[in-house]
Amino acid sequence: FGQNGNSFHVFDQGQFAKEVLPKYFKHSNMASFVRQLNMYGFRKVVHIEQGGLVKPEKDDTEFQHPYFIRGQEHLLENIKRKVTSVSNIKNEDIKIRQDNVTKLLTDIQVMKGKQESMDSKLIAMK
């Protein structure tokens, strides 16, 4: 469990994949395990100081879920696999999502350009 009791850590992904995953799954693939966690609503915790863009120096990955809380075992029954039916997705929803992705990618490119500009100015100042 994490420090606040609302998450769990995988401190050594290699060892976890090699020793723990095969005991409970038909594979030893960490990426598949993370994909399964995501299907059940678990999310990777990204700490502000890491900014979400820099890989942490230590091999420590933290996951949390709103119903995964130490001492609250009765909440675990609320952790269910997400079901998305393709027939429920409307074409206009897909178009809106594509537009959102395009805008996000554009914003990221702009931010990347600004970061590169700031980096070169910082180098020039040094």
VMD Tcl script that draws the C-alpha trace (Angstrom):
set ca {
  {0.00 0.00 0.00}
  {0.98 3.60 -0.53}
  {1.64 5.99 2.32}
  {-2.01 7.16 2.48}
  {-3.48 3.66 2.06}
  {-5.18 4.51 -1.24}
  {-2.65 3.13 -3.71}
  {-0.10 0.39 -4.24}
  {3.49 0.45 -5.48}
  {5.49 -1.82 -7.74}
  {9.07 -1.06 -6.72}
  {10.92 -3.38 -9.11}
  {8.96 -4.01 -12.30}
  {11.41 -6.60 -13.60}
  {11.27 -8.73 -10.47}
  {7.49 -8.22 -10.16}
  {6.94 -9.38 -13.75}
  {9.24 -12.36 -13.33}
  {8.17 -13.61 -9.91}
  {4.68 -12.32 -9.07}
  {2.76 -12.07 -12.36}
  {3.19 -15.74 -13.40}
  {1.65 -16.82 -10.09}
  {-1.63 -15.04 -10.86}
  {-1.69 -14.57 -14.64}
  {-0.88 -16.62 -17.74}
  {1.89 -14.16 -18.59}
  {4.81 -12.26 -17.12}
  {4.32 -9.09 -19.14}
  {4.24 -5.86 -17.10}
  {2.61 -3.88 -19.93}
  {-0.25 -6.41 -20.07}
  {-0.68 -6.14 -16.30}
  {-0.85 -2.33 -16.51}
  {-3.39 -2.61 -19.35}
  {-5.52 -4.88 -17.13}
  {-5.26 -2.39 -14.26}
  {-6.45 0.37 -16.59}
  {-9.41 -1.75 -17.71}
  {-10.48 -1.95 -14.07}
  {-10.12 1.79 -13.52}
  {-6.72 1.89 -11.83}
  {-4.57 4.85 -12.81}
  {-0.84 5.43 -12.56}
  {0.00 8.11 -10.00}
  {2.17 10.86 -11.46}
  {3.79 13.09 -8.89}
  {4.02 16.82 -9.57}
  {7.78 16.94 -9.11}
  {8.14 14.41 -11.92}
  {5.94 16.52 -14.15}
  {4.66 13.41 -15.83}
  {7.27 13.82 -18.56}
  {10.45 12.78 -16.78}
  {10.94 9.12 -15.98}
  {11.51 8.69 -12.23}
  {15.05 7.75 -11.27}
  {13.97 4.84 -9.10}
  {11.90 1.96 -10.44}
  {8.77 2.78 -8.44}
  {5.37 2.76 -10.11}
  {2.29 3.67 -8.07}
  {-1.33 2.87 -8.99}
  {-4.58 4.00 -7.37}
  {-8.31 3.46 -7.66}
  {-11.12 5.32 -5.86}
  {-12.36 2.03 -4.34}
  {-8.94 0.63 -3.42}
  {-8.48 1.85 0.15}
  {-6.69 0.14 3.04}
  {-9.19 -1.27 5.54}
  {-12.18 -0.74 3.23}
  {-12.48 -4.23 1.77}
  {-16.24 -3.79 1.22}
  {-15.43 -1.23 -1.52}
  {-13.51 -3.79 -3.60}
  {-16.75 -5.17 -5.05}
  {-17.15 -1.81 -6.83}
  {-13.98 -2.37 -8.85}
  {-15.34 -3.73 -12.10}
  {-13.99 -4.12 -15.59}
  {-15.01 -1.27 -17.84}
  {-17.21 -2.36 -20.71}
  {-17.31 -0.26 -23.86}
  {-19.59 -1.37 -26.62}
  {-18.57 -0.10 -30.05}
  {-22.23 0.13 -31.04}
  {-22.82 2.68 -28.25}
  {-20.24 5.08 -29.68}
  {-21.78 7.54 -32.11}
  {-19.91 8.86 -35.15}
  {-20.18 12.42 -33.84}
  {-18.56 11.33 -30.55}
  {-15.67 9.84 -32.51}
  {-15.32 13.09 -34.48}
  {-15.32 15.14 -31.26}
  {-12.71 12.84 -29.74}
  {-10.55 13.08 -32.87}
  {-10.80 16.88 -32.72}
  {-9.78 16.81 -29.06}
  {-6.78 14.60 -29.82}
  {-5.75 16.87 -32.69}
  {-5.99 19.94 -30.43}
  {-3.99 18.18 -27.71}
  {-1.27 17.19 -30.17}
  {-1.09 20.76 -31.48}
  {-0.87 22.13 -27.93}
  {1.91 19.66 -27.14}
  {3.87 20.73 -30.22}
  {3.51 24.40 -29.19}
  {4.67 23.57 -25.65}
  {7.59 21.57 -27.03}
  {8.62 24.54 -29.18}
  {8.42 26.88 -26.19}
  {10.47 24.45 -24.09}
  {13.14 24.20 -26.78}
  {13.23 27.98 -27.05}
  {13.58 28.34 -23.28}
  {16.32 25.68 -23.25}
  {18.34 27.51 -25.91}
  {17.90 30.85 -24.09}
  {19.06 29.23 -20.85}
  {22.13 27.80 -22.59}
  {22.88 31.23 -24.09}
  {22.55 32.84 -20.63}
  {24.98 30.32 -19.13}
}
mol new
graphics top color blue
foreach p $ca { graphics top sphere $p radius 0.5 }
foreach p [lrange $ca 0 end-1] q [lrange $ca 1 end] { graphics top cylinder $p $q radius 0.2 }
display resetview
